[in-house]
Amino acid sequence: MKKMKKKCLLVHVIFFLIVSFSHVAIAENQQIKVMDIETNAIVKQAEQSSKMDQYAISAIKGIQKVTVQANPIPNKGYLIRIPLIKSYNVKNKWFDSLITEIILIYDPSTENQGRLILYDDENTPMFFDIDYNFTDFLKTLDIGH
């Protein structure tokens, strides 16, 4: 009987540890991360929220065309990874897939323009030029521009 209690306790402890670590990994994955392109360093992390989902969807709706530049990443600016709380179905003439995150590319030398990276079902990135005003979004993240 004592051995059975120890085994049961051990199983519960292992289960608790697995669940705890998976929640930590999930929580880490749900962080908005801002990387400075020039330094290659994460300069900001923020909690995901429905407001951030709205900013992301607004950027998606601002898609103008597929990026045709050979190097779509500018020398200065930010890469901003936004995991979505709820998956979002993007369907246009270039892309048709359910997404769980976006990456915004902010170039301070362009006004109301930027780029967006979406990943399809096969995890292939697609770059898009977007018409998007970054001002409110950057203020919400407390990032100077």
Stockholm file with secondary structure:
# STOCKHOLM 1.0

chainA/1-145         MKKMKKKCLLVHVIFFLIVSFSHVAIAENQQIKVMDIETNAIVKQAEQSSKMDQYAISAIKGIQKVTVQANPIPNKGYLIRIPLIKSYNVKNKWFDSLITEIILIYDPSTENQGRLILYDDENTPMFFDIDYNFTDFLKTLDIGH
#=GR chainA/1-145 SS CHHHHHHHHHHHHHHHHHHHHHHHHHHHHTSEEEEETTTTEEEEEECCCHHHHHHHHHHHHTEEEECCCSCCSCSSSEEEEEEEEEEEEEESSSCEEEEEEEEEEECTTSSSEEEEEEECTTCCEEEEEEECCCHHHHHHHTCCC
#=GC SS_cons         CHHHHHHHHHHHHHHHHHHHHHHHHHHHHTSEEEEETTTTEEEEEECCCHHHHHHHHHHHHTEEEECCCSCCSCSSSEEEEEEEEEEEEEESSSCEEEEEEEEEEECTTSSSEEEEEEECTTCCEEEEEEECCCHHHHHHHTCCC
//
